[in-house]
């Protein structure tokens, strides 16, 4: 098969995800949960709409993901300022600890994926992928 850009991006994503879930199989996390934990690590207290947009997850799917995370004791949802329409999502202590583990596993996979890259090559790859992301998401 010809190595086209779309094929390589999809294959890399699949392999990244496969490695991640192999390394965290003891956590029983489901698809989408690591991404949300990673987001909440830096945006604790975010509203669900924000999380869905930032993680590229449909609102209905996010609700299901958050329900599972709440059952596992990883997050709590709280109403703030009397606004019943926007629940804020907070990491619990257990969720915070697991988010650190997820960050560690992400870093390990990234390091393995970029083994042999110079610092400049890593920066360039991130810059190019960021530009590609902006082109796709923002130039509609």
C-alpha positions as CSV (number, residue, x, y, z in Angstrom):
1,X,0.0,0.0,0.0
2,X,1.3,3.5,-0.9
3,X,2.2,5.5,2.2
4,X,-0.1,8.5,1.8
5,X,-0.4,11.2,4.4
6,X,-3.9,10.1,5.4
7,X,-2.8,6.5,5.7
8,X,0.2,7.3,7.8
9,X,-1.7,9.6,10.1
10,X,-4.5,7.0,10.7
11,X,-2.0,4.2,11.2
12,X,0.1,6.2,13.6
13,X,-3.0,7.2,15.6
14,X,-4.1,3.5,15.7
15,X,-0.7,2.3,16.9
16,X,-0.4,5.1,19.5
17,X,-3.8,4.2,20.8
18,X,-3.0,0.5,20.8
19,X,0.3,1.1,22.7
20,X,-1.5,3.3,25.2
21,X,-4.3,0.9,26.0
22,X,-1.8,-2.0,26.3
23,X,0.1,0.0,28.9
24,X,-3.0,1.0,30.9
25,X,-5.0,-2.2,30.6
26,X,-5.0,-2.6,34.4
27,X,-7.1,0.6,34.7
28,X,-10.0,-0.7,32.7
29,X,-10.3,2.7,30.9
30,X,-12.5,2.9,27.9
31,X,-11.9,4.7,24.6
32,X,-12.1,8.4,25.1
33,X,-11.4,8.4,28.8
34,X,-7.6,8.9,28.7
35,X,-8.1,11.9,26.4
36,X,-10.6,13.5,28.8
37,X,-8.4,12.8,31.8
38,X,-5.4,14.4,30.0
39,X,-7.5,17.4,29.1
40,X,-8.9,17.8,32.7
41,X,-5.3,17.6,34.1
42,X,-4.8,21.1,32.7
43,X,-8.4,22.3,32.7
44,X,-9.9,21.0,35.9
45,X,-13.5,22.4,36.4
46,X,-14.2,22.7,32.7
47,X,-17.7,22.6,31.4
48,X,-18.8,19.6,29.4
49,X,-19.3,21.6,26.2
50,X,-15.6,22.8,26.5
51,X,-14.3,19.3,27.0
52,X,-16.3,17.9,24.1
53,X,-15.0,20.6,21.7
54,X,-11.4,20.4,22.9
55,X,-11.3,16.6,22.8
56,X,-13.3,16.4,19.5
57,X,-16.0,14.2,21.1
58,X,-19.7,14.5,20.4
59,X,-21.7,15.8,23.4
60,X,-23.7,12.5,23.7
61,X,-20.5,10.4,23.6
62,X,-18.9,12.6,26.2
63,X,-21.9,12.2,28.5
64,X,-21.4,8.4,28.3
65,X,-17.6,8.7,28.8
66,X,-18.1,11.0,31.8
67,X,-20.7,8.7,33.3
68,X,-18.2,5.8,33.2
69,X,-15.5,8.0,34.7
70,X,-17.8,9.1,37.5
71,X,-18.7,5.5,38.3
72,X,-15.0,4.8,38.6
73,X,-14.5,7.7,41.0
74,X,-12.3,9.6,38.6
75,X,-14.4,12.8,38.3
76,X,-17.2,14.7,39.9
77,X,-19.7,17.0,38.2
78,X,-20.9,20.1,40.0
79,X,-23.2,22.9,39.2
80,X,-21.6,26.3,39.8
81,X,-23.3,29.7,40.1
82,X,-26.8,28.1,40.1
83,X,-26.6,27.4,36.4
84,X,-28.2,23.9,35.9
85,X,-27.4,23.9,32.2
86,X,-23.6,23.7,32.6
87,X,-22.0,21.2,34.8
88,X,-18.4,21.6,35.7
89,X,-16.2,18.5,35.7
90,X,-13.5,18.1,38.3
91,X,-10.9,15.4,38.8
92,X,-11.1,13.5,42.1
93,X,-7.9,12.6,43.9
94,X,-8.1,9.2,42.1
95,X,-8.6,10.9,38.8
96,X,-5.6,13.2,39.4
97,X,-3.4,10.3,40.2
98,X,-4.5,8.4,37.1
99,X,-4.1,11.5,34.9
100,X,-0.4,11.6,36.0
101,X,-0.1,8.0,35.0
102,X,-1.7,8.7,31.6
103,X,0.7,11.6,31.0
104,X,3.6,9.4,31.8
105,X,2.4,6.7,29.4
106,X,1.8,9.4,26.7
107,X,5.3,10.7,27.2
108,X,6.8,7.2,26.9
109,X,4.9,6.5,23.7
110,X,5.9,9.9,22.2
111,X,9.5,9.3,23.1
112,X,9.5,5.9,21.5
113,X,7.8,7.3,18.4
114,X,10.3,10.1,18.0
115,X,13.4,8.0,18.8
116,X,16.2,9.2,16.5
117,X,14.6,12.6,15.8
118,X,16.7,15.6,16.6
119,X,15.3,18.4,18.7
120,X,14.8,20.5,15.6
121,X,13.0,17.7,13.8
122,X,10.6,17.2,16.7
123,X,9.8,20.9,16.8
124,X,9.3,21.0,13.1
125,X,7.0,17.9,13.1
126,X,4.9,19.5,15.9
127,X,4.8,22.8,14.0
128,X,3.7,21.1,10.8
129,X,1.1,19.0,12.5
130,X,-0.3,22.0,14.3
131,X,-0.5,23.9,11.0
132,X,-2.3,21.0,9.4
133,X,-4.7,20.8,12.3
134,X,-5.5,24.5,12.0
135,X,-6.0,24.1,8.3
136,X,-8.5,21.3,8.7
137,X,-10.4,22.5,11.7
138,X,-10.4,26.3,11.1
139,X,-10.5,26.9,7.3
140,X,-14.0,25.6,6.6
